[in-house]
Amino acid sequence: MKKLTVTLLFAFIALLPGRSQSISYGTYHQLRQPVPIILDTDFGSCTDDLFSIVMLYHYIEDGLVDLKGVIVDREGDRNAVLVDIFNRYYGHPDIPVALERNGVKDPYDFIPYSRLVDFKKDNGDWLYPRSIDPQTLPEGYKFYRELLSNAEDNSVVVIAIGMMTCLSQLFESGADEFSALTGVELFGRKVKAVYVQAGHFDGNDNFSGYNMRTASEAAAVFYDKLPSNVDLVLSPTNVGEMMDYTSEDILTDLSYTDLHPIKTVYTQFDCEVGQRMWDTNCVVNAVLGDGEYNLSPRGWVRYLDRGEASQMIFTPDPAGNARYQLPGDSYFAGQKVMDIRRHTRIYPHPASFSIEAPQQQLTGIKAAEWVRERMDQLTDKYLGAAGNTLDPNDVLQLFRPLGYTGTNASDFTEAEQLLYMNIFKQMMRKAQRDGISDLTIVMGPPSSGKSTAVRHLGLNKSGLICDGVPEGDGILAAIINGARTQGIGKITIVPVYNDIRSCLKNSLLQGRETEHYNGLDQLIAMYRNNEGRLAGISREFPDVSIQPVDCSHNQGPRPVSYSKALKWSYKVSSADIEALLSTLLSAVRNGEIGMSSLRSAAGDLYSIPGLSAKGRALADSINSCIDEVLKEYIRR
């Protein structure tokens, strides 16, 4: 693997400009059928609806969502036109829109940003183009009937992040030109699950939340008539309460452009009204699955219509159709906000020079040159969501437009080291301004449990965290010396250990969630590279605190003594290799790895040193199985 010297790294860094702008991570694709979704939203008052629809656009582009339509349950032509403006701006002008025409009269506008539709340029043209005549839009509940009548049974997911007016009208509707079924029958036959932003279940008040009490009679109809076979997942108010996406951060994340509808909202209207990211939790849960949240046991929800004091009572029952998201800690909330920020910073219309636009594959020194030309953009793209953590795996994700796939990290060694050290330099400068004086460096093999250790041992409370260090001679020394130069007085190294078999299991699990894999050959090579490293660190940096953490067999993290950590073995025996290959073969056969990632997850199996005859036979089986899976996919 080609390595840069520390001198060369800092020579690169010295040439970098100081200005930054904020952009996003890219997206990833999963091979699965897109989920047919209907979005029911009260567009026009709270801005979490704006970020929710933006996330759905990106999920469409990732192949995860088929957005059948958007139903605006807040009366007013402007609100529907605003949805169309967003559809056009984000490149999805064909998404149909329907409008509530007999709902809550003049509900309170926390942020009256629907006025955005009236903004014009100096020449009289609309500031944001639109393509619909709101007078021709279908009635919300009728549009539900049309969409559901054309859907497969038990297939549609409804995301309801507004009032329940259109849904209650649907439930009270009878047969029409679209279906001979009643609204309740149609919903029960066609809808698989409904995700609703409502409720508060961990206190004594059981309040239903703003969206429910604003149209309380409609909400009572919805919960009373909701078919019991439809899964109900609630996102209570207190789940999003800690998710504060500040106006300052939003404008920073949109600093790459002057013309953006959300940027106009946050510069032309007073958005400092206690806005939180409530609605986005329904979107994330509906699209990415239950693994994104801790959910309550099953039960039933009863709605008590008491106007402004309306309540929702949850009664546990294993046979119930309802569950609700449980509130997380500040770390969980921060992670969810960071995810929203990534979506905010994705370029809707990337230029050819943009860091978002796919390029011809660039590797080695050419990739490093690409980085130097875009250093300020790439650095701030990372910093916008990084918080206090620098992770080399996240840095590598920035090279996906160049052809980074997860298994070819060595092709981007120069680029990764260059960008990593510049990001580190900027983080050090910010730390100096903020009076931060401590740095924690977490090290260990891939998927050994480093992030778990950060989370469970409270290491995220450190001033700054390096959650992993890139491969390369002198990188660790550059980090430590750079921190000392910036006045960091306390430096702690946390080596994290796990057995190689657990590392593979963790890697496969993470891959299923992210579609990013280390090939088995790379995993073994990087694991073995840790042999003797701890003793070397102690010799080179005798004044740095070392706090080892053991995650063996995923039974951690457990702090252990330095002397015990010195006994950790990073040897990988033939028996280990055979067990790893067997685990990988099982994952391939059981369909646990997406077809687009099968080759990445395997890597070059025959290049693994110490491969026995049995191991080679297992490698043959894995490659043959992958070939068969891919051939079958092509035949389909």
C-alpha positions as CSV (number, residue, x, y, z in Angstrom):
1,M,0.0,0.0,0.0
2,K,1.4,3.4,-1.0
3,K,2.1,5.7,1.9
4,L,2.8,9.4,2.2
5,T,5.4,10.8,4.5
6,V,4.4,13.3,7.2
7,T,6.5,15.9,5.6
8,L,4.6,15.5,2.3
9,L,1.2,15.6,4.1
10,F,2.0,18.9,5.8
11,A,3.4,20.3,2.6
12,F,0.0,19.6,1.0
13,I,-1.8,21.1,3.9
14,A,0.2,24.3,3.7
15,L,-1.2,24.9,0.2
16,L,-4.8,24.7,1.3
17,P,-7.2,27.7,1.4
18,G,-8.9,28.6,4.6
19,R,-12.5,29.2,3.5
20,S,-15.1,26.5,3.7
21,Q,-18.6,25.9,2.4
22,S,-21.1,23.3,3.5
23,I,-22.3,20.4,1.4
24,S,-23.4,16.8,2.1
25,Y,-22.6,13.2,2.1
26,G,-23.8,11.3,-0.9
27,T,-26.5,8.7,-0.9
28,Y,-26.3,4.9,-1.3
29,H,-28.4,2.4,-3.2
30,Q,-30.0,-0.8,-2.0
31,L,-31.3,-3.6,-4.2
32,R,-34.9,-3.9,-3.0
33,Q,-38.3,-3.0,-4.3
34,P,-39.1,0.6,-3.6
35,V,-41.8,1.1,-0.9
36,P,-45.0,2.7,-2.3
37,I,-45.7,5.7,-0.1
38,I,-48.3,8.4,0.3
39,L,-47.2,11.5,2.2
40,D,-50.0,13.3,4.1
41,T,-48.5,16.6,5.3
42,D,-49.6,20.0,6.7
43,F,-47.2,21.9,4.5
44,G,-47.1,25.6,5.2
45,S,-46.4,26.1,8.9
46,C,-43.6,24.0,10.5
47,T,-40.4,23.5,8.6
48,D,-39.8,19.9,9.6
49,D,-42.3,19.1,6.8
50,L,-39.8,20.7,4.3
51,F,-36.9,18.5,5.4
52,S,-39.2,15.4,5.4
53,I,-40.1,15.8,1.8
54,V,-36.5,16.5,0.8
55,M,-35.5,13.2,2.5
56,L,-38.2,11.4,0.5
57,Y,-36.8,12.9,-2.8
58,H,-33.4,11.4,-2.0
59,Y,-34.9,8.1,-1.0
60,I,-36.6,8.0,-4.4
61,E,-33.2,8.6,-6.0
62,D,-31.8,5.7,-3.9
63,G,-34.4,3.4,-5.2
64,L,-36.0,3.0,-1.8
65,V,-39.3,4.8,-2.3
66,D,-42.0,5.1,-4.9
67,L,-43.8,8.3,-3.8
68,K,-47.3,7.9,-5.2
69,G,-48.5,11.3,-4.2
70,V,-48.5,14.2,-1.7
71,I,-51.7,15.1,0.1
72,V,-51.7,18.6,1.7
73,D,-54.1,18.5,4.7
74,R,-53.7,22.3,5.5
75,E,-56.3,24.3,3.5
76,G,-55.0,26.9,1.1
77,D,-53.8,26.9,-2.5
78,R,-50.4,28.3,-1.6
79,N,-49.6,25.2,0.4
80,A,-50.2,22.9,-2.5
81,V,-48.3,25.2,-4.9
82,L,-45.4,25.1,-2.5
83,V,-45.2,21.3,-2.7
84,D,-45.1,21.6,-6.5
85,I,-42.3,24.2,-6.2
86,F,-40.3,21.7,-4.1
87,N,-41.1,18.9,-6.5
88,R,-39.8,20.9,-9.4
89,Y,-36.7,22.2,-7.6
90,Y,-35.6,18.7,-6.6
91,G,-36.2,17.3,-10.1
92,H,-39.5,15.4,-9.4
93,P,-42.1,17.5,-11.1
94,D,-44.4,14.5,-11.9
95,I,-45.2,13.7,-8.3
96,P,-49.0,14.3,-8.0
97,V,-50.4,16.7,-5.4
98,A,-53.8,16.8,-3.8
99,L,-55.3,19.4,-1.5
100,E,-57.6,19.5,1.6
101,R,-60.6,21.6,0.8
102,N,-62.8,21.0,3.8
103,G,-60.5,20.9,6.7
104,V,-59.5,23.1,9.7
105,K,-60.3,26.7,9.0
106,D,-57.3,29.1,9.4
107,P,-55.1,26.9,11.6
108,Y,-52.3,28.8,13.3
109,D,-49.2,29.3,11.1
110,F,-46.1,29.0,13.3
111,I,-43.9,30.0,10.3
112,P,-46.1,31.4,7.4
113,Y,-43.6,30.3,4.8
114,S,-46.3,29.5,2.2
115,R,-46.0,33.1,1.2
116,L,-42.8,32.0,-0.5
117,V,-45.0,31.1,-3.5
118,D,-45.6,34.9,-4.1
119,F,-41.9,35.8,-4.3
120,K,-40.8,37.2,-7.7
121,K,-37.6,38.2,-9.4
122,D,-36.9,41.7,-10.4
123,N,-38.1,41.0,-14.0
124,G,-41.5,39.8,-12.7
125,D,-40.9,36.1,-13.1
126,W,-41.6,33.7,-10.2
127,L,-38.6,33.3,-8.0
128,Y,-39.4,29.5,-7.9
129,P,-41.2,28.0,-10.9
130,R,-44.4,26.0,-10.5
131,S,-46.4,23.9,-12.9
132,I,-49.8,23.3,-11.3
133,D,-53.1,25.1,-11.1
134,P,-54.3,24.5,-7.6
135,Q,-57.9,24.9,-8.7
136,T,-57.6,21.6,-10.7
137,L,-56.1,19.5,-7.9
138,P,-58.2,16.6,-6.6
139,E,-59.7,16.6,-3.1
140,G,-57.4,14.9,-0.6
141,Y,-59.6,12.0,0.5
142,K,-60.7,11.4,-3.1
143,F,-57.1,11.2,-4.1
144,Y,-56.5,8.6,-1.4
145,R,-59.3,6.5,-2.9
146,E,-57.9,6.8,-6.4
147,L,-54.3,5.8,-5.3
148,L,-55.4,3.0,-3.1
149,S,-57.8,1.5,-5.6
150,N,-54.8,1.1,-8.0
151,A,-52.5,-0.4,-5.4
152,E,-51.6,-4.0,-4.7
153,D,-53.2,-5.4,-1.5
154,N,-51.2,-4.8,1.7
155,S,-48.6,-2.8,-0.1
156,V,-48.9,1.0,0.6
157,V,-47.3,2.8,3.5
158,V,-48.9,6.1,4.6
159,I,-46.7,8.8,6.3
160,A,-49.1,11.1,8.2
161,I,-47.2,14.1,9.5
162,G,-50.1,16.6,9.6
163,M,-53.7,16.6,10.7
164,M,-56.0,13.6,10.3
165,T,-58.7,15.5,8.3
166,C,-58.1,13.8,4.9
167,L,-57.7,10.4,6.5
168,S,-60.9,10.8,8.6
169,Q,-62.8,11.9,5.4
170,L,-61.5,8.8,3.7
171,F,-62.6,6.6,6.5
172,E,-66.1,8.1,6.4
173,S,-66.4,7.8,2.6
174,G,-68.4,5.3,0.7
175,A,-68.2,3.6,-2.7
176,D,-67.4,5.8,-5.7
177,E,-66.0,5.8,-9.2
178,F,-62.7,4.5,-7.9
179,S,-63.8,1.6,-5.8
180,A,-66.9,-0.2,-4.5
181,L,-65.3,-0.5,-1.1
182,T,-65.9,1.9,1.8
183,G,-62.9,4.1,2.8
184,V,-62.2,1.9,5.8
185,E,-62.4,-1.3,3.7
186,L,-60.1,0.2,1.1
187,F,-57.6,1.3,3.6
188,G,-57.6,-2.0,5.4
189,R,-57.1,-4.0,2.2
190,K,-54.4,-1.8,0.5
191,V,-52.4,-0.2,3.4
192,K,-49.6,-2.1,5.1
193,A,-48.6,0.5,7.7
194,V,-49.2,4.1,8.7
195,Y,-46.6,6.2,10.4
196,V,-48.1,9.1,12.4
197,Q,-46.4,12.0,14.3
198,A,-48.5,12.1,17.4
199,G,-48.7,11.3,21.1
200,H,-46.7,11.5,24.3
201,F,-46.6,8.2,26.2
202,D,-43.7,8.4,28.7
203,G,-45.3,11.0,31.0
204,N,-48.5,11.4,32.9
205,D,-50.3,13.7,30.6
206,N,-50.8,11.4,27.5
207,F,-51.4,14.5,25.4
208,S,-52.1,13.8,21.8
209,G,-49.8,16.5,20.3
210,Y,-50.5,19.6,18.2
211,N,-51.4,17.8,14.9
212,M,-54.1,15.7,16.7
213,R,-55.7,18.3,18.9
214,T,-55.9,20.9,16.1
215,A,-58.3,18.7,14.3
216,S,-59.4,16.6,17.3
217,E,-62.7,15.3,15.9
218,A,-61.0,14.1,12.8
219,A,-58.3,12.4,14.9
220,A,-61.0,10.6,16.9
221,V,-62.5,9.2,13.7
222,F,-59.1,8.0,12.5
223,Y,-58.1,6.1,15.6
224,D,-61.7,4.7,16.2
225,K,-62.0,3.4,12.6
226,L,-58.4,2.4,11.8
227,P,-58.5,-1.2,10.6
228,S,-56.8,-3.5,13.2
229,N,-54.7,-5.3,10.5
230,V,-52.9,-2.0,9.6
231,D,-49.6,-1.5,11.5
232,L,-49.6,1.8,13.3
233,V,-46.2,3.3,14.3
234,L,-46.3,6.6,16.2
235,S,-43.6,9.1,16.6
236,P,-44.4,10.9,19.9
237,T,-43.6,14.6,20.3
238,N,-40.9,14.0,22.9
239,V,-38.8,11.9,20.4
240,G,-38.2,14.9,18.1
241,E,-38.1,17.4,20.9
242,M,-34.3,17.0,21.3
243,M,-33.6,17.2,17.6
244,D,-32.8,20.8,17.2
245,Y,-31.7,21.7,13.7
246,T,-30.8,25.3,14.3
247,S,-31.3,28.1,11.8
248,E,-27.6,28.8,11.9
249,D,-26.7,25.2,11.0
250,I,-29.3,25.2,8.2
251,L,-28.0,28.3,6.5
252,T,-24.4,26.9,6.9
253,D,-25.5,23.7,5.2
254,L,-27.1,25.7,2.3
255,S,-24.2,28.1,1.9
256,Y,-23.2,26.4,-1.4
257,T,-26.1,28.1,-3.2
258,D,-28.0,31.5,-3.2
259,L,-31.3,30.1,-4.6
260,H,-32.9,27.4,-2.5
261,P,-36.5,27.3,-1.2
262,I,-35.5,26.3,2.3
263,K,-32.7,28.9,2.4
264,T,-35.3,31.5,1.4
265,V,-37.6,30.4,4.1
266,Y,-34.9,30.7,6.8
267,T,-33.7,34.1,5.5
268,Q,-37.1,35.7,4.9
269,F,-39.2,34.4,7.8
270,D,-38.8,34.2,11.5
271,C,-37.9,30.5,12.1
272,E,-36.8,30.9,15.7
273,V,-40.1,29.5,17.1
274,G,-38.8,26.4,18.9
275,Q,-38.8,24.4,15.7
276,R,-37.7,20.8,16.1
277,M,-37.4,17.9,13.7
278,W,-40.5,15.9,14.7
279,D,-41.9,14.8,11.3
280,T,-38.6,13.4,9.9
281,N,-38.7,10.5,12.3
282,C,-41.8,9.1,10.7
283,V,-40.1,9.3,7.3
284,V,-36.9,7.6,8.4
285,N,-38.8,4.9,10.2
286,A,-41.1,4.2,7.3
287,V,-38.3,4.0,4.7
288,L,-35.3,2.6,6.5
289,G,-37.1,0.3,9.0
290,D,-37.6,-0.4,12.7
291,G,-33.8,-0.8,13.2
292,E,-33.5,3.0,13.2
293,Y,-35.5,3.4,16.5
294,N,-36.2,1.7,19.7
295,L,-39.9,0.8,19.7
296,S,-42.4,0.0,22.4
297,P,-44.0,-3.4,22.7
298,R,-47.2,-3.8,20.8
299,G,-50.5,-2.5,22.0
300,W,-53.6,-0.5,21.2
301,V,-54.1,3.2,21.0
302,R,-57.4,4.8,22.3
303,Y,-58.0,8.5,21.4
304,L,-59.9,10.7,23.9
305,D,-61.4,13.7,22.1
306,R,-61.1,16.6,24.5
307,G,-60.3,19.4,22.1
308,E,-57.1,21.1,23.1
309,A,-56.7,18.6,26.0
310,S,-57.2,15.5,23.8
311,Q,-55.3,12.5,25.0
312,M,-54.0,9.2,23.5
313,I,-53.9,6.2,25.8
314,F,-51.6,3.3,24.9
315,T,-52.5,-0.2,26.3
316,P,-49.9,-2.9,25.9
317,D,-51.1,-6.1,24.2
318,P,-49.0,-8.5,22.1
319,A,-51.9,-8.7,19.7
320,G,-52.1,-5.0,19.2
321,N,-51.5,-3.1,16.0
322,A,-49.7,-0.1,17.5
323,R,-46.2,0.7,18.6
324,Y,-44.4,4.0,19.3
325,Q,-40.9,5.2,19.1
326,L,-39.0,5.6,22.4
327,P,-37.0,8.8,23.0
328,G,-33.2,8.4,22.8
329,D,-30.4,10.2,24.5
330,S,-28.6,13.4,23.2
331,Y,-26.2,11.2,21.2
332,F,-29.1,9.6,19.4
333,A,-30.8,12.9,18.7
334,G,-27.6,14.3,17.4
335,Q,-27.1,11.4,15.0
336,K,-30.6,11.9,13.6
337,V,-30.0,15.7,13.1
338,M,-26.7,14.9,11.4
339,D,-28.6,12.6,9.0
340,I,-31.1,15.4,8.1
341,R,-28.1,17.7,7.5
342,R,-26.6,15.3,5.1
343,H,-29.8,15.4,3.0
344,T,-29.9,19.1,3.2
345,R,-26.5,19.5,1.7
346,I,-27.0,17.2,-1.3
347,Y,-26.9,19.2,-4.5
348,P,-30.2,19.0,-6.3
349,H,-28.5,20.0,-9.6
350,P,-24.8,19.3,-9.4
351,A,-22.4,21.0,-11.8
352,S,-19.7,19.0,-13.5
353,F,-17.1,20.5,-11.1
354,S,-19.2,19.7,-8.1
355,I,-18.0,17.2,-5.5
356,E,-21.4,15.5,-5.8
357,A,-21.3,14.7,-9.6
358,P,-20.0,11.3,-10.7
359,Q,-16.6,11.5,-12.3
360,Q,-14.6,9.0,-14.4
361,Q,-12.8,6.8,-12.0
362,L,-9.8,8.6,-10.4
363,T,-7.3,6.8,-8.2
364,G,-3.9,7.4,-6.7
365,I,-2.3,10.8,-7.3
366,K,-5.1,11.8,-9.7
367,A,-7.6,11.4,-6.8
368,A,-5.4,13.5,-4.6
369,E,-5.3,16.2,-7.3
370,W,-9.1,16.1,-7.4
371,V,-9.1,16.6,-3.6
372,R,-6.7,19.5,-3.7
373,E,-8.9,21.3,-6.3
374,R,-12.0,20.9,-4.1
375,M,-10.4,20.9,-0.6
376,D,-12.5,23.6,1.0
377,Q,-15.8,22.1,-0.3
378,L,-14.9,18.5,0.8
379,T,-13.6,19.6,4.2
380,D,-16.7,21.6,5.1
381,K,-18.9,18.9,3.6
382,Y,-17.5,16.6,6.3
383,L,-17.4,19.2,9.1
384,G,-21.1,20.1,8.6
385,A,-22.1,16.8,10.1
386,A,-19.0,15.7,12.0
387,G,-19.7,17.2,15.4
388,N,-16.6,16.5,17.4
389,T,-15.7,13.3,15.6
390,L,-13.2,12.5,12.7
391,D,-13.7,9.1,11.2
392,P,-11.6,7.9,8.3
393,N,-14.4,5.6,7.0
394,D,-16.6,8.7,6.7
395,V,-13.8,10.6,4.9
396,L,-13.6,7.8,2.3
397,Q,-17.3,8.0,1.6
398,L,-16.5,11.4,0.0
399,F,-14.7,9.6,-2.8
400,R,-17.7,7.7,-4.1
401,P,-18.1,10.0,-7.1
402,L,-14.5,8.9,-8.1
403,G,-15.3,5.2,-7.9
404,Y,-14.7,4.3,-4.2
405,T,-16.7,1.1,-3.4
406,G,-15.5,0.2,0.0
407,T,-13.1,-2.6,-1.0
408,N,-10.7,-0.4,-3.0
409,A,-9.6,1.9,-0.2
410,S,-5.9,1.5,-1.1
411,D,-6.7,3.3,-4.4
412,F,-7.4,6.4,-2.4
413,T,-4.6,6.4,0.2
414,E,-3.1,9.7,-1.0
415,A,-6.4,11.4,-1.3
416,E,-7.7,10.1,2.1
417,Q,-4.6,11.1,4.0
418,L,-4.5,14.5,2.4
419,L,-8.2,15.2,3.2
420,Y,-8.1,13.6,6.6
421,M,-5.2,15.8,7.8
422,N,-6.8,19.0,6.4
423,I,-10.1,18.2,8.2
424,F,-8.1,17.5,11.4
425,K,-6.3,20.9,11.0
426,Q,-9.6,22.7,10.7
427,M,-11.0,20.8,13.8
428,M,-7.9,21.8,15.8
429,R,-8.4,25.4,14.9
430,K,-12.0,25.3,16.0
431,A,-11.0,23.5,19.2
432,Q,-8.5,26.3,19.9
433,R,-11.2,29.0,19.4
434,D,-13.6,27.0,21.6
435,G,-11.2,26.4,24.4
436,I,-11.1,22.6,24.0
437,S,-8.1,21.0,25.4
438,D,-8.5,17.2,25.2
439,L,-8.3,14.7,22.3
440,T,-9.3,11.0,22.3
441,I,-7.9,8.8,19.5
442,V,-9.7,5.5,19.1
443,M,-7.8,2.8,17.2
444,G,-8.4,-0.8,16.3
445,P,-9.3,-3.3,13.5
446,P,-12.3,-2.6,11.2
447,S,-15.6,-3.4,12.9
448,S,-14.0,-4.2,16.2
449,G,-16.3,-2.0,18.2
450,K,-14.6,1.4,18.1
451,S,-17.9,3.4,17.7
452,T,-19.6,1.3,20.3
453,A,-16.8,2.1,22.7
454,V,-17.1,5.8,22.0
455,R,-20.8,5.6,22.7
456,H,-21.0,3.3,25.7
457,L,-18.0,4.6,27.5
458,G,-19.0,8.2,27.1
459,L,-15.9,9.0,25.0
460,N,-18.1,11.2,22.8
461,K,-18.0,13.7,25.7
462,S,-14.3,14.3,24.9
463,G,-13.5,17.6,23.3
464,L,-12.4,15.9,20.1
465,I,-12.4,12.3,18.9
466,C,-10.4,10.6,16.1
467,D,-12.6,7.5,15.7
468,G,-9.9,5.6,13.8
469,V,-6.7,6.7,12.0
470,P,-5.9,6.1,8.3
471,E,-3.3,3.6,7.3
472,G,0.1,5.2,6.6
473,D,3.5,5.8,8.1
474,G,3.6,8.8,10.5
475,I,-0.1,9.6,10.5
476,L,-0.6,9.0,14.2
477,A,2.5,11.1,14.9
478,A,1.2,13.9,12.7
479,I,-2.1,13.9,14.6
480,I,-0.5,13.9,18.1
481,N,2.1,16.6,17.2
482,G,-0.6,18.7,15.4
483,A,-2.8,18.5,18.5
484,R,0.1,19.6,20.8
485,T,0.9,22.5,18.4
486,Q,-2.7,23.7,18.8
487,G,-2.5,23.6,22.6
488,I,-4.3,20.3,23.3
489,G,-3.0,19.3,26.7
490,K,-4.7,16.0,27.3
491,I,-4.3,13.3,24.6
492,T,-5.7,9.8,25.2
493,I,-5.3,6.8,23.0
494,V,-8.0,4.1,23.2
495,P,-7.0,0.9,21.5
496,V,-10.0,-1.4,20.9
497,Y,-9.7,-5.1,20.5
498,N,-12.1,-7.8,19.2
499,D,-11.6,-11.3,17.8
500,I,-11.4,-11.6,14.0
501,R,-14.6,-13.7,13.8
502,S,-16.7,-11.0,15.6
503,C,-15.1,-8.3,13.4
504,L,-16.5,-10.1,10.4
505,K,-19.9,-10.6,11.9
506,N,-20.0,-6.9,12.8
507,S,-18.8,-6.0,9.3
508,L,-21.6,-7.9,7.6
509,L,-24.2,-6.4,9.9
510,Q,-22.9,-2.9,9.2
511,G,-22.8,-3.7,5.5
512,R,-26.5,-4.7,5.5
513,E,-27.3,-1.3,7.0
514,T,-25.1,0.8,4.8
515,E,-24.2,-1.3,1.7
516,H,-20.5,-0.5,2.5
517,Y,-18.3,-3.5,3.0
518,N,-14.6,-4.3,3.6
519,G,-13.6,-7.3,1.5
520,L,-12.7,-10.3,3.7
521,D,-9.1,-10.2,2.4
522,Q,-8.8,-6.5,3.4
523,L,-10.4,-7.2,6.8
524,I,-7.8,-9.9,7.6
525,A,-4.9,-7.8,6.3
526,M,-5.9,-4.7,8.4
527,Y,-6.5,-6.9,11.4
528,R,-3.0,-8.4,11.2
529,N,-1.5,-4.9,10.9
530,N,-2.3,-4.3,14.6
531,E,0.2,-6.9,15.8
532,G,2.8,-5.1,18.0
533,R,1.3,-1.7,17.4
534,L,0.3,-1.0,21.0
535,A,3.8,-1.5,22.3
536,G,5.2,0.7,19.5
537,I,2.8,3.5,20.4
538,S,3.8,3.3,24.0
539,R,7.5,3.6,23.1
540,E,6.9,6.5,20.7
541,F,4.5,8.5,22.9
542,P,5.4,7.7,26.6
543,D,3.6,10.7,27.9
544,V,0.3,9.9,26.2
545,S,-2.4,8.2,28.2
546,I,-3.4,4.7,26.9
547,Q,-6.7,3.3,28.0
548,P,-7.3,-0.1,26.3
549,V,-10.8,-1.5,25.7
550,D,-11.7,-5.1,25.1
551,C,-14.8,-6.0,22.9
552,S,-13.9,-9.7,22.4
553,H,-16.8,-11.8,21.2
554,N,-18.8,-8.5,21.3
555,Q,-19.0,-8.9,25.1
556,G,-17.9,-5.3,25.7
557,P,-16.7,-2.7,25.8
558,R,-14.7,-3.5,28.9
559,P,-11.7,-1.3,29.9
560,V,-8.7,-3.4,30.7
561,S,-5.1,-2.8,31.9
562,Y,-2.3,-1.9,29.5
563,S,-0.4,-5.1,30.6
564,K,-3.5,-7.2,29.7
565,A,-3.8,-5.4,26.3
566,L,-0.2,-6.3,25.4
567,K,-1.3,-9.9,25.3
568,W,-4.0,-9.3,22.7
569,S,-3.2,-11.5,19.6
570,Y,-3.9,-10.4,16.1
571,K,-2.8,-13.6,14.5
572,V,-5.3,-15.2,12.1
573,S,-4.9,-19.0,11.9
574,S,-6.0,-21.3,9.1
575,A,-8.9,-22.4,11.4
576,D,-9.9,-18.8,11.8
577,I,-9.8,-18.2,8.0
578,E,-11.9,-21.3,7.4
579,A,-14.5,-20.1,10.0
580,L,-14.5,-16.6,8.4
581,L,-15.1,-18.1,4.9
582,S,-17.9,-20.4,6.3
583,T,-19.6,-17.3,7.8
584,L,-19.3,-15.4,4.6
585,L,-20.6,-18.3,2.5
586,S,-23.6,-18.6,4.8
587,A,-24.3,-14.9,4.4
588,V,-24.2,-15.1,0.6
589,R,-26.4,-18.2,0.5
590,N,-29.0,-16.7,2.9
591,G,-29.3,-13.5,0.8
592,E,-28.0,-11.4,3.6
593,I,-25.8,-9.3,1.3
594,G,-27.3,-7.1,-1.5
595,M,-26.5,-8.3,-5.0
596,S,-24.6,-5.0,-5.8
597,S,-22.3,-5.7,-2.8
598,L,-21.6,-9.4,-3.1
599,R,-18.2,-8.9,-4.8
600,S,-17.3,-6.1,-2.4
601,A,-18.1,-8.1,0.7
602,A,-16.0,-11.1,-0.6
603,G,-13.0,-9.3,-2.1
604,D,-10.1,-11.3,-3.5
605,L,-10.4,-14.4,-1.4
606,Y,-7.5,-16.2,-3.0
607,S,-5.1,-13.5,-2.0
608,I,-5.5,-14.3,1.7
609,P,-2.2,-15.4,3.1
610,G,-2.3,-18.8,4.9
611,L,-5.3,-20.1,2.8
612,S,-5.5,-23.9,3.4
613,A,-6.9,-26.4,0.9
614,K,-10.2,-26.4,2.8
615,G,-10.1,-22.6,2.8
616,R,-9.6,-22.6,-1.0
617,A,-12.5,-24.9,-1.4
618,L,-14.7,-22.6,0.7
619,A,-13.5,-19.7,-1.4
620,D,-14.5,-21.6,-4.6
621,S,-17.9,-22.2,-3.1
622,I,-18.4,-18.5,-2.2
623,N,-17.4,-17.3,-5.7
624,S,-19.5,-20.0,-7.4
625,C,-22.5,-19.0,-5.2
626,I,-22.0,-15.3,-6.1
627,D,-21.9,-16.2,-9.8
628,E,-25.1,-18.1,-9.5
629,V,-26.9,-15.4,-7.6
630,L,-25.9,-12.7,-10.1
631,K,-26.8,-14.9,-13.1
632,E,-30.2,-15.6,-11.6
633,Y,-30.7,-11.9,-11.1
634,I,-29.8,-11.1,-14.7
635,R,-32.2,-13.8,-15.9
636,R,-35.0,-12.1,-14.0
